[in-house]
Amino acid sequence: QVQLVESGGDLVQPGGSLRLSCAVSGLIFKIYPMRWYRQAPGKERELVASITNTGGGTNYANSVKGRFTISRDNAKNTVYLQMNSLKPDDTAVYYCNAVVGADGYWGQGTQVTVAS
């Protein structure tokens, strides 16, 4: 049974930082690319960042480039999203996704709220 469990979401002030984690079990983590998505109320789900299976390649949405960093630890079966200089527009539920097949596997999401 494949499981993705996100954690690290919180309420943070503008300009603050958070680190999200996604622990993966039930699949051979090291062979799959991983992605972070987010969905704000009333908006479509947005791809935020992606990372290759080795961690050697990353891509980011323009809206987070230079502020967010995706990384992974294949020994711990975990992918991370370091978020700095947070803005109110970053408020959303953040989901990790294992890129397996057409849709892949999804976690349940973790809420990030950026407000003063």
Backbone as XML, in Angstrom:
<?xml version="1.0"?>
<chain id="A" units="angstrom">
  <residue number="1" name="GLN">
    <atom name="N" x="0.850" y="-1.190" z="0.000"/>
    <atom name="CA" x="0.000" y="0.000" z="0.000"/>
    <atom name="C" x="0.890" y="1.245" z="0.000"/>
  </residue>
  <residue number="2" name="VAL">
    <atom name="N" x="0.675" y="2.083" z="-0.993"/>
    <atom name="CA" x="1.472" y="3.297" z="-1.101"/>
    <atom name="C" x="0.870" y="4.385" z="-0.205"/>
  </residue>
  <residue number="3" name="GLN">
    <atom name="N" x="1.745" y="5.039" z="0.551"/>
    <atom name="CA" x="1.307" y="6.148" z="1.404"/>
    <atom name="C" x="2.257" y="7.321" z="1.263"/>
  </residue>
  <residue number="4" name="LEU">
    <atom name="N" x="1.678" y="8.503" z="1.147"/>
    <atom name="CA" x="2.423" y="9.748" z="1.178"/>
    <atom name="C" x="1.832" y="10.587" z="2.299"/>
  </residue>
  <residue number="5" name="VAL">
    <atom name="N" x="2.660" y="11.003" z="3.230"/>
    <atom name="CA" x="2.191" y="11.745" z="4.384"/>
    <atom name="C" x="2.947" y="13.063" z="4.476"/>
  </residue>
  <residue number="6" name="GLU">
    <atom name="N" x="2.219" y="14.159" z="4.229"/>
    <atom name="CA" x="2.816" y="15.490" z="4.321"/>
    <atom name="C" x="2.740" y="16.006" z="5.753"/>
  </residue>
  <residue number="7" name="SER">
    <atom name="N" x="3.687" y="16.853" z="6.090"/>
    <atom name="CA" x="3.681" y="17.505" z="7.396"/>
    <atom name="C" x="4.435" y="18.828" z="7.284"/>
  </residue>
  <residue number="8" name="GLY">
    <atom name="N" x="4.285" y="19.655" z="8.301"/>
    <atom name="CA" x="5.031" y="20.903" z="8.354"/>
    <atom name="C" x="4.218" y="22.149" z="8.068"/>
  </residue>
  <residue number="9" name="GLY">
    <atom name="N" x="2.978" y="21.988" z="7.619"/>
    <atom name="CA" x="2.154" y="23.154" z="7.373"/>
    <atom name="C" x="1.815" y="23.882" z="8.675"/>
  </residue>
  <residue number="10" name="ASP">
    <atom name="N" x="1.632" y="25.192" z="8.543"/>
    <atom name="CA" x="1.371" y="25.983" z="9.755"/>
    <atom name="C" x="0.886" y="27.366" z="9.355"/>
  </residue>
  <residue number="11" name="LEU">
    <atom name="N" x="0.551" y="28.156" z="10.349"/>
    <atom name="CA" x="0.259" y="29.581" z="10.167"/>
    <atom name="C" x="1.579" y="30.336" z="10.357"/>
  </residue>
  <residue number="12" name="VAL">
    <atom name="N" x="1.921" y="31.169" z="9.402"/>
    <atom name="CA" x="3.187" y="31.894" z="9.470"/>
    <atom name="C" x="2.955" y="33.319" z="8.976"/>
  </residue>
  <residue number="13" name="GLN">
    <atom name="N" x="3.741" y="34.242" z="9.501"/>
    <atom name="CA" x="3.618" y="35.637" z="9.079"/>
    <atom name="C" x="4.282" y="35.860" z="7.722"/>
  </residue>
  <residue number="14" name="PRO">
    <atom name="N" x="3.820" y="36.864" z="6.978"/>
    <atom name="CA" x="4.506" y="37.190" z="5.714"/>
    <atom name="C" x="5.996" y="37.422" z="5.950"/>
  </residue>
  <residue number="15" name="GLY">
    <atom name="N" x="6.793" y="36.898" z="5.027"/>
    <atom name="CA" x="8.237" y="36.972" z="5.171"/>
    <atom name="C" x="8.849" y="35.812" z="5.914"/>
  </residue>
  <residue number="16" name="GLY">
    <atom name="N" x="8.018" y="34.985" z="6.507"/>
    <atom name="CA" x="8.505" y="33.849" z="7.277"/>
    <atom name="C" x="8.862" y="32.656" z="6.405"/>
  </residue>
  <residue number="17" name="SER">
    <atom name="N" x="9.244" y="31.585" z="7.085"/>
    <atom name="CA" x="9.687" y="30.365" z="6.406"/>
    <atom name="C" x="9.000" y="29.140" z="6.986"/>
  </residue>
  <residue number="18" name="LEU">
    <atom name="N" x="8.864" y="28.135" z="6.167"/>
    <atom name="CA" x="8.368" y="26.830" z="6.584"/>
    <atom name="C" x="9.095" y="25.764" z="5.781"/>
  </residue>
  <residue number="19" name="ARG">
    <atom name="N" x="9.185" y="24.594" z="6.375"/>
    <atom name="CA" x="9.728" y="23.438" z="5.662"/>
    <atom name="C" x="8.697" y="22.335" z="5.694"/>
  </residue>
  <residue number="20" name="LEU">
    <atom name="N" x="8.218" y="21.957" z="4.518"/>
    <atom name="CA" x="7.281" y="20.847" z="4.401"/>
    <atom name="C" x="8.046" y="19.555" z="4.156"/>
  </residue>
  <residue number="21" name="SER">
    <atom name="N" x="7.500" y="18.476" z="4.681"/>
    <atom name="CA" x="8.068" y="17.151" z="4.457"/>
    <atom name="C" x="6.986" y="16.237" z="3.911"/>
  </residue>
  <residue number="22" name="CYS">
    <atom name="N" x="7.400" y="15.273" z="3.139"/>
    <atom name="CA" x="6.482" y="14.246" z="2.635"/>
    <atom name="C" x="7.191" y="12.905" z="2.746"/>
  </residue>
  <residue number="23" name="ALA">
    <atom name="N" x="6.709" y="12.089" z="3.655"/>
    <atom name="CA" x="7.279" y="10.760" z="3.868"/>
    <atom name="C" x="6.525" y="9.752" z="3.015"/>
  </residue>
  <residue number="24" name="VAL">
    <atom name="N" x="7.270" y="8.963" z="2.269"/>
    <atom name="CA" x="6.678" y="8.035" z="1.294"/>
    <atom name="C" x="6.983" y="6.599" z="1.691"/>
  </residue>
  <residue number="25" name="SER">
    <atom name="N" x="5.987" y="5.750" z="1.585"/>
    <atom name="CA" x="6.195" y="4.332" z="1.837"/>
    <atom name="C" x="5.408" y="3.522" z="0.824"/>
  </residue>
  <residue number="26" name="GLY">
    <atom name="N" x="5.814" y="2.263" z="0.653"/>
    <atom name="CA" x="5.070" y="1.368" z="-0.222"/>
    <atom name="C" x="5.484" y="1.386" z="-1.679"/>
  </residue>
  <residue number="27" name="LEU">
    <atom name="N" x="6.511" y="2.170" z="-2.016"/>
    <atom name="CA" x="7.050" y="2.119" z="-3.374"/>
    <atom name="C" x="8.553" y="2.367" z="-3.314"/>
  </residue>
  <residue number="28" name="ILE">
    <atom name="N" x="9.211" y="2.062" z="-4.427"/>
    <atom name="CA" x="10.664" y="2.241" z="-4.475"/>
    <atom name="C" x="10.925" y="3.718" z="-4.740"/>
  </residue>
  <residue number="29" name="PHE">
    <atom name="N" x="11.020" y="4.466" z="-3.654"/>
    <atom name="CA" x="11.036" y="5.925" z="-3.717"/>
    <atom name="C" x="12.114" y="6.450" z="-4.660"/>
  </residue>
  <residue number="30" name="LYS">
    <atom name="N" x="13.281" y="5.843" z="-4.615"/>
    <atom name="CA" x="14.443" y="6.419" z="-5.296"/>
    <atom name="C" x="14.348" y="6.379" z="-6.812"/>
  </residue>
  <residue number="31" name="ILE">
    <atom name="N" x="13.353" y="5.701" z="-7.375"/>
    <atom name="CA" x="13.284" y="5.621" z="-8.829"/>
    <atom name="C" x="12.251" y="6.576" z="-9.425"/>
  </residue>
  <residue number="32" name="TYR">
    <atom name="N" x="11.511" y="7.293" z="-8.573"/>
    <atom name="CA" x="10.442" y="8.151" z="-9.074"/>
    <atom name="C" x="10.718" y="9.619" z="-8.837"/>
  </residue>
  <residue number="33" name="PRO">
    <atom name="N" x="10.426" y="10.449" z="-9.851"/>
    <atom name="CA" x="10.418" y="11.891" z="-9.617"/>
    <atom name="C" x="9.305" y="12.235" z="-8.634"/>
  </residue>
  <residue number="34" name="MET">
    <atom name="N" x="9.445" y="13.374" z="-8.007"/>
    <atom name="CA" x="8.446" y="13.828" z="-7.043"/>
    <atom name="C" x="8.062" y="15.266" z="-7.349"/>
  </residue>
  <residue number="35" name="ARG">
    <atom name="N" x="6.860" y="15.625" z="-6.963"/>
    <atom name="CA" x="6.367" y="16.978" z="-7.180"/>
    <atom name="C" x="5.651" y="17.479" z="-5.943"/>
  </residue>
  <residue number="36" name="TRP">
    <atom name="N" x="5.651" y="18.785" z="-5.791"/>
    <atom name="CA" x="4.791" y="19.471" z="-4.836"/>
    <atom name="C" x="3.783" y="20.309" z="-5.627"/>
  </residue>
  <residue number="37" name="TYR">
    <atom name="N" x="2.529" y="20.181" z="-5.248"/>
    <atom name="CA" x="1.453" y="20.992" z="-5.796"/>
    <atom name="C" x="0.844" y="21.797" z="-4.647"/>
  </residue>
  <residue number="38" name="ARG">
    <atom name="N" x="0.048" y="22.776" z="-5.014"/>
    <atom name="CA" x="-0.744" y="23.484" z="-4.019"/>
    <atom name="C" x="-2.093" y="23.867" z="-4.625"/>
  </residue>
  <residue number="39" name="GLN">
    <atom name="N" x="-3.054" y="24.022" z="-3.730"/>
    <atom name="CA" x="-4.388" y="24.439" z="-4.152"/>
    <atom name="C" x="-4.940" y="25.419" z="-3.145"/>
  </residue>
  <residue number="40" name="ALA">
    <atom name="N" x="-5.205" y="26.607" z="-3.629"/>
    <atom name="CA" x="-5.812" y="27.649" z="-2.796"/>
    <atom name="C" x="-7.327" y="27.593" z="-2.974"/>
  </residue>
  <residue number="41" name="PRO">
    <atom name="N" x="-8.084" y="28.098" z="-2.009"/>
    <atom name="CA" x="-9.546" y="28.075" z="-2.115"/>
    <atom name="C" x="-10.018" y="28.749" z="-3.396"/>
  </residue>
  <residue number="42" name="GLY">
    <atom name="N" x="-10.878" y="28.052" z="-4.130"/>
    <atom name="CA" x="-11.437" y="28.610" z="-5.348"/>
    <atom name="C" x="-10.520" y="28.603" z="-6.542"/>
  </residue>
  <residue number="43" name="LYS">
    <atom name="N" x="-9.348" y="28.010" z="-6.395"/>
    <atom name="CA" x="-8.385" y="27.982" z="-7.502"/>
    <atom name="C" x="-8.049" y="26.540" z="-7.878"/>
  </residue>
  <residue number="44" name="GLU">
    <atom name="N" x="-7.511" y="26.383" z="-9.073"/>
    <atom name="CA" x="-7.093" y="25.063" z="-9.529"/>
    <atom name="C" x="-5.779" y="24.661" z="-8.854"/>
  </residue>
  <residue number="45" name="ARG">
    <atom name="N" x="-5.566" y="23.365" z="-8.796"/>
    <atom name="CA" x="-4.315" y="22.869" z="-8.244"/>
    <atom name="C" x="-3.158" y="23.319" z="-9.143"/>
  </residue>
  <residue number="46" name="GLU">
    <atom name="N" x="-2.090" y="23.771" z="-8.519"/>
    <atom name="CA" x="-0.948" y="24.362" z="-9.235"/>
    <atom name="C" x="0.316" y="23.570" z="-8.935"/>
  </residue>
  <residue number="47" name="LEU">
    <atom name="N" x="1.078" y="23.241" z="-9.966"/>
    <atom name="CA" x="2.374" y="22.601" z="-9.769"/>
    <atom name="C" x="3.361" y="23.640" z="-9.254"/>
  </residue>
  <residue number="48" name="VAL">
    <atom name="N" x="3.963" y="23.363" z="-8.126"/>
    <atom name="CA" x="4.874" y="24.307" z="-7.477"/>
    <atom name="C" x="6.332" y="23.974" z="-7.789"/>
  </residue>
  <residue number="49" name="ALA">
    <atom name="N" x="6.692" y="22.701" z="-7.624"/>
    <atom name="CA" x="8.091" y="22.314" z="-7.805"/>
    <atom name="C" x="8.171" y="20.830" z="-8.111"/>
  </residue>
  <residue number="50" name="SER">
    <atom name="N" x="9.215" y="20.457" z="-8.830"/>
    <atom name="CA" x="9.440" y="19.047" z="-9.137"/>
    <atom name="C" x="10.922" y="18.731" z="-9.004"/>
  </residue>
  <residue number="51" name="ILE">
    <atom name="N" x="11.200" y="17.459" z="-8.788"/>
    <atom name="CA" x="12.581" y="17.014" z="-8.613"/>
    <atom name="C" x="12.735" y="15.643" z="-9.244"/>
  </residue>
  <residue number="52" name="THR">
    <atom name="N" x="13.866" y="15.411" z="-9.893"/>
    <atom name="CA" x="14.128" y="14.118" z="-10.515"/>
    <atom name="C" x="14.378" y="13.053" z="-9.449"/>
  </residue>
  <residue number="53" name="ASN">
    <atom name="N" x="14.433" y="11.806" z="-9.874"/>
    <atom name="CA" x="14.569" y="10.715" z="-8.913"/>
    <atom name="C" x="15.881" y="10.794" z="-8.138"/>
  </residue>
  <residue number="54" name="THR">
    <atom name="N" x="16.920" y="11.309" z="-8.777"/>
    <atom name="CA" x="18.209" y="11.403" z="-8.093"/>
    <atom name="C" x="18.371" y="12.709" z="-7.317"/>
  </residue>
  <residue number="55" name="GLY">
    <atom name="N" x="17.496" y="13.633" z="-7.579"/>
    <atom name="CA" x="17.636" y="14.958" z="-6.982"/>
    <atom name="C" x="18.526" y="15.887" z="-7.781"/>
  </residue>
  <residue number="56" name="GLY">
    <atom name="N" x="19.000" y="15.414" z="-8.920"/>
    <atom name="CA" x="19.926" y="16.206" z="-9.712"/>
    <atom name="C" x="19.279" y="17.295" z="-10.547"/>
  </residue>
  <residue number="57" name="GLY">
    <atom name="N" x="17.980" y="17.238" z="-10.699"/>
    <atom name="CA" x="17.288" y="18.241" z="-11.485"/>
    <atom name="C" x="16.037" y="18.722" z="-10.785"/>
  </residue>
  <residue number="58" name="THR">
    <atom name="N" x="15.794" y="20.022" z="-10.824"/>
    <atom name="CA" x="14.621" y="20.595" z="-10.190"/>
    <atom name="C" x="13.992" y="21.633" z="-11.125"/>
  </residue>
  <residue number="59" name="ASN">
    <atom name="N" x="12.708" y="21.848" z="-10.938"/>
    <atom name="CA" x="11.985" y="22.890" z="-11.663"/>
    <atom name="C" x="10.995" y="23.552" z="-10.719"/>
  </residue>
  <residue number="60" name="TYR">
    <atom name="N" x="10.725" y="24.827" z="-10.993"/>
    <atom name="CA" x="9.845" y="25.592" z="-10.112"/>
    <atom name="C" x="8.863" y="26.435" z="-10.919"/>
  </residue>
  <residue number="61" name="ALA">
    <atom name="N" x="7.698" y="26.652" z="-10.344"/>
    <atom name="CA" x="6.776" y="27.635" z="-10.898"/>
    <atom name="C" x="7.413" y="29.022" z="-10.768"/>
  </residue>
  <residue number="62" name="ASN">
    <atom name="N" x="7.104" y="29.870" z="-11.724"/>
    <atom name="CA" x="7.671" y="31.227" z="-11.686"/>
    <atom name="C" x="7.309" y="31.953" z="-10.392"/>
  </residue>
  <residue number="63" name="SER">
    <atom name="N" x="6.155" y="31.641" z="-9.868"/>
    <atom name="CA" x="5.666" y="32.352" z="-8.688"/>
    <atom name="C" x="6.477" y="32.042" z="-7.428"/>
  </residue>
  <residue number="64" name="VAL">
    <atom name="N" x="7.239" y="30.949" z="-7.448"/>
    <atom name="CA" x="7.999" y="30.576" z="-6.244"/>
    <atom name="C" x="9.496" y="30.516" z="-6.484"/>
  </residue>
  <residue number="65" name="LYS">
    <atom name="N" x="9.902" y="30.731" z="-7.720"/>
    <atom name="CA" x="11.321" y="30.623" z="-8.060"/>
    <atom name="C" x="12.136" y="31.614" z="-7.238"/>
  </residue>
  <residue number="66" name="GLY">
    <atom name="N" x="13.229" y="31.119" z="-6.672"/>
    <atom name="CA" x="14.075" y="31.962" z="-5.843"/>
    <atom name="C" x="13.662" y="32.012" z="-4.387"/>
  </residue>
  <residue number="67" name="ARG">
    <atom name="N" x="12.479" y="31.498" z="-4.073"/>
    <atom name="CA" x="11.987" y="31.495" z="-2.675"/>
    <atom name="C" x="11.836" y="30.093" z="-2.134"/>
  </residue>
  <residue number="68" name="PHE">
    <atom name="N" x="11.460" y="29.144" z="-2.979"/>
    <atom name="CA" x="11.220" y="27.766" z="-2.563"/>
    <atom name="C" x="12.335" y="26.873" z="-3.081"/>
  </residue>
  <residue number="69" name="THR">
    <atom name="N" x="12.634" y="25.831" z="-2.313"/>
    <atom name="CA" x="13.623" y="24.840" z="-2.718"/>
    <atom name="C" x="13.086" y="23.439" z="-2.448"/>
  </residue>
  <residue number="70" name="ILE">
    <atom name="N" x="13.042" y="22.632" z="-3.492"/>
    <atom name="CA" x="12.636" y="21.240" z="-3.329"/>
    <atom name="C" x="13.897" y="20.389" z="-3.197"/>
  </residue>
  <residue number="71" name="SER">
    <atom name="N" x="13.828" y="19.400" z="-2.332"/>
    <atom name="CA" x="14.954" y="18.490" z="-2.158"/>
    <atom name="C" x="14.412" y="17.130" z="-1.743"/>
  </residue>
  <residue number="72" name="ARG">
    <atom name="N" x="15.278" y="16.133" z="-1.732"/>
    <atom name="CA" x="14.842" y="14.797" z="-1.336"/>
    <atom name="C" x="15.988" y="14.065" z="-0.662"/>
  </residue>
  <residue number="73" name="ASP">
    <atom name="N" x="15.615" y="13.125" z="0.183"/>
    <atom name="CA" x="16.568" y="12.237" z="0.832"/>
    <atom name="C" x="16.118" y="10.822" z="0.518"/>
  </residue>
  <residue number="74" name="ASN">
    <atom name="N" x="16.769" y="10.199" z="-0.426"/>
    <atom name="CA" x="16.338" y="8.867" z="-0.847"/>
    <atom name="C" x="16.598" y="7.800" z="0.217"/>
  </residue>
  <residue number="75" name="ALA">
    <atom name="N" x="17.493" y="8.083" z="1.134"/>
    <atom name="CA" x="17.719" y="7.147" z="2.242"/>
    <atom name="C" x="16.575" y="7.183" z="3.240"/>
  </residue>
  <residue number="76" name="LYS">
    <atom name="N" x="15.872" y="8.306" z="3.297"/>
    <atom name="CA" x="14.758" y="8.454" z="4.237"/>
    <atom name="C" x="13.406" y="8.404" z="3.537"/>
  </residue>
  <residue number="77" name="ASN">
    <atom name="N" x="13.397" y="8.192" z="2.224"/>
    <atom name="CA" x="12.139" y="8.155" z="1.463"/>
    <atom name="C" x="11.296" y="9.405" z="1.709"/>
  </residue>
  <residue number="78" name="THR">
    <atom name="N" x="11.952" y="10.540" z="1.688"/>
    <atom name="CA" x="11.280" y="11.787" z="2.026"/>
    <atom name="C" x="11.648" y="12.881" z="1.025"/>
  </residue>
  <residue number="79" name="VAL">
    <atom name="N" x="10.648" y="13.678" z="0.680"/>
    <atom name="CA" x="10.862" y="14.863" z="-0.154"/>
    <atom name="C" x="10.485" y="16.085" z="0.675"/>
  </residue>
  <residue number="80" name="TYR">
    <atom name="N" x="11.199" y="17.167" z="0.454"/>
    <atom name="CA" x="11.015" y="18.377" z="1.242"/>
    <atom name="C" x="10.687" y="19.566" z="0.343"/>
  </residue>
  <residue number="81" name="LEU">
    <atom name="N" x="10.066" y="20.558" z="0.944"/>
    <atom name="CA" x="9.880" y="21.837" z="0.275"/>
    <atom name="C" x="10.211" y="22.930" z="1.290"/>
  </residue>
  <residue number="82" name="GLN">
    <atom name="N" x="11.351" y="23.565" z="1.096"/>
    <atom name="CA" x="11.734" y="24.693" z="1.931"/>
    <atom name="C" x="11.140" y="25.956" z="1.326"/>
  </residue>
  <residue number="83" name="MET">
    <atom name="N" x="10.357" y="26.668" z="2.121"/>
    <atom name="CA" x="9.655" y="27.852" z="1.641"/>
    <atom name="C" x="10.116" y="29.057" z="2.446"/>
  </residue>
  <residue number="84" name="ASN">
    <atom name="N" x="10.717" y="30.000" z="1.755"/>
    <atom name="CA" x="11.199" y="31.229" z="2.383"/>
    <atom name="C" x="10.464" y="32.443" z="1.821"/>
  </residue>
  <residue number="85" name="SER">
    <atom name="N" x="10.576" y="33.541" z="2.514"/>
    <atom name="CA" x="9.954" y="34.792" z="2.071"/>
    <atom name="C" x="8.497" y="34.576" z="1.688"/>
  </residue>
  <residue number="86" name="LEU">
    <atom name="N" x="7.776" y="33.923" z="2.564"/>
    <atom name="CA" x="6.389" y="33.568" z="2.270"/>
    <atom name="C" x="5.505" y="34.786" z="2.136"/>
  </residue>
  <residue number="87" name="LYS">
    <atom name="N" x="4.537" y="34.673" z="1.236"/>
    <atom name="CA" x="3.593" y="35.739" z="0.945"/>
    <atom name="C" x="2.179" y="35.240" z="1.201"/>
  </residue>
  <residue number="88" name="PRO">
    <atom name="N" x="1.241" y="36.148" z="1.427"/>
    <atom name="CA" x="-0.156" y="35.704" z="1.596"/>
    <atom name="C" x="-0.655" y="34.867" z="0.409"/>
  </residue>
  <residue number="89" name="ASP">
    <atom name="N" x="-0.168" y="35.153" z="-0.791"/>
    <atom name="CA" x="-0.580" y="34.385" z="-1.973"/>
    <atom name="C" x="-0.093" y="32.935" z="-1.938"/>
  </residue>
  <residue number="90" name="ASP">
    <atom name="N" x="0.818" y="32.619" z="-1.042"/>
    <atom name="CA" x="1.284" y="31.232" z="-0.895"/>
    <atom name="C" x="0.327" y="30.391" z="-0.045"/>
  </residue>
  <residue number="91" name="THR">
    <atom name="N" x="-0.683" y="31.018" z="0.516"/>
    <atom name="CA" x="-1.659" y="30.296" z="1.324"/>
    <atom name="C" x="-2.388" y="29.262" z="0.477"/>
  </residue>
  <residue number="92" name="ALA">
    <atom name="N" x="-2.330" y="28.014" z="0.906"/>
    <atom name="CA" x="-2.925" y="26.924" z="0.142"/>
    <atom name="C" x="-2.741" y="25.623" z="0.916"/>
  </residue>
  <residue number="93" name="VAL">
    <atom name="N" x="-3.403" y="24.582" z="0.436"/>
    <atom name="CA" x="-3.086" y="23.231" z="0.865"/>
    <atom name="C" x="-2.006" y="22.703" z="-0.077"/>
  </residue>
  <residue number="94" name="TYR">
    <atom name="N" x="-0.928" y="22.201" z="0.505"/>
    <atom name="CA" x="0.206" y="21.705" z="-0.268"/>
    <atom name="C" x="0.181" y="20.177" z="-0.286"/>
  </residue>
  <residue number="95" name="TYR">
    <atom name="N" x="0.341" y="19.625" z="-1.481"/>
    <atom name="CA" x="0.285" y="18.183" z="-1.683"/>
    <atom name="C" x="1.590" y="17.696" z="-2.317"/>
  </residue>
  <residue number="96" name="CYS">
    <atom name="N" x="2.052" y="16.554" z="-1.874"/>
    <atom name="CA" x="3.157" y="15.929" z="-2.600"/>
    <atom name="C" x="2.587" y="14.838" z="-3.512"/>
  </residue>
  <residue number="97" name="ASN">
    <atom name="N" x="3.315" y="14.580" z="-4.565"/>
    <atom name="CA" x="2.871" y="13.659" z="-5.603"/>
    <atom name="C" x="4.047" y="12.837" z="-6.076"/>
  </residue>
  <residue number="98" name="ALA">
    <atom name="N" x="3.867" y="11.524" z="-6.087"/>
    <atom name="CA" x="4.871" y="10.628" z="-6.662"/>
    <atom name="C" x="4.506" y="10.412" z="-8.124"/>
  </residue>
  <residue number="99" name="VAL">
    <atom name="N" x="5.434" y="10.720" z="-8.994"/>
    <atom name="CA" x="5.156" y="10.676" z="-10.434"/>
    <atom name="C" x="5.270" y="9.231" z="-10.918"/>
  </residue>
  <residue number="100" name="VAL">
    <atom name="N" x="4.155" y="8.532" z="-10.800"/>
    <atom name="CA" x="4.067" y="7.121" z="-11.189"/>
    <atom name="C" x="2.873" y="6.986" z="-12.108"/>
  </residue>
  <residue number="101" name="GLY">
    <atom name="N" x="3.130" y="6.657" z="-13.381"/>
    <atom name="CA" x="2.022" y="6.497" z="-14.305"/>
    <atom name="C" x="1.336" y="7.816" z="-14.600"/>
  </residue>
  <residue number="102" name="ALA">
    <atom name="N" x="0.074" y="7.724" z="-14.995"/>
    <atom name="CA" x="-0.643" y="8.903" z="-15.474"/>
    <atom name="C" x="-0.966" y="9.901" z="-14.364"/>
  </residue>
  <residue number="103" name="ASP">
    <atom name="N" x="-1.344" y="9.416" z="-13.210"/>
    <atom name="CA" x="-1.771" y="10.322" z="-12.140"/>
    <atom name="C" x="-0.839" y="10.279" z="-10.939"/>
  </residue>
  <residue number="104" name="GLY">
    <atom name="N" x="-0.240" y="9.136" z="-10.716"/>
    <atom name="CA" x="0.665" y="9.006" z="-9.594"/>
    <atom name="C" x="-0.061" y="8.803" z="-8.284"/>
  </residue>
  <residue number="105" name="TYR">
    <atom name="N" x="0.673" y="9.009" z="-7.216"/>
    <atom name="CA" x="0.127" y="8.867" z="-5.870"/>
    <atom name="C" x="0.181" y="10.215" z="-5.161"/>
  </residue>
  <residue number="106" name="TRP">
    <atom name="N" x="-0.826" y="10.452" z="-4.311"/>
    <atom name="CA" x="-0.972" y="11.737" z="-3.654"/>
    <atom name="C" x="-1.049" y="11.575" z="-2.151"/>
  </residue>
  <residue number="107" name="GLY">
    <atom name="N" x="-0.557" y="12.579" z="-1.455"/>
    <atom name="CA" x="-0.776" y="12.664" z="-0.032"/>
    <atom name="C" x="-2.091" y="13.372" z="0.262"/>
  </residue>
  <residue number="108" name="GLN">
    <atom name="N" x="-2.360" y="13.530" z="1.570"/>
    <atom name="CA" x="-3.622" y="14.129" z="1.991"/>
    <atom name="C" x="-3.547" y="15.646" z="2.054"/>
  </residue>
  <residue number="109" name="GLY">
    <atom name="N" x="-2.334" y="16.186" z="1.982"/>
    <atom name="CA" x="-2.164" y="17.630" z="1.992"/>
    <atom name="C" x="-1.860" y="18.179" z="3.366"/>
  </residue>
  <residue number="110" name="THR">
    <atom name="N" x="-1.198" y="19.331" z="3.367"/>
    <atom name="CA" x="-0.910" y="20.046" z="4.606"/>
    <atom name="C" x="-1.188" y="21.531" z="4.365"/>
  </residue>
  <residue number="111" name="GLN">
    <atom name="N" x="-1.858" y="22.153" z="5.328"/>
    <atom name="CA" x="-2.309" y="23.534" z="5.157"/>
    <atom name="C" x="-1.187" y="24.512" z="5.507"/>
  </residue>
  <residue number="112" name="VAL">
    <atom name="N" x="-0.949" y="25.430" z="4.589"/>
    <atom name="CA" x="-0.032" y="26.547" z="4.831"/>
    <atom name="C" x="-0.841" y="27.832" z="4.758"/>
  </residue>
  <residue number="113" name="THR">
    <atom name="N" x="-0.792" y="28.607" z="5.815"/>
    <atom name="CA" x="-1.499" y="29.879" z="5.855"/>
    <atom name="C" x="-0.498" y="30.979" z="6.161"/>
  </residue>
  <residue number="114" name="VAL">
    <atom name="N" x="-0.452" y="31.975" z="5.288"/>
    <atom name="CA" x="0.463" y="33.097" z="5.468"/>
    <atom name="C" x="-0.375" y="34.342" z="5.746"/>
  </residue>
  <residue number="115" name="ALA">
    <atom name="N" x="-0.306" y="34.812" z="6.961"/>
    <atom name="CA" x="-1.128" y="35.951" z="7.382"/>
    <atom name="C" x="-0.486" y="36.616" z="8.583"/>
  </residue>
  <residue number="116" name="SER">
    <atom name="N" x="-0.732" y="37.922" z="8.692"/>
    <atom name="CA" x="-0.180" y="38.660" z="9.837"/>
    <atom name="C" x="-1.178" y="38.716" z="10.974"/>
  </residue>
</chain>
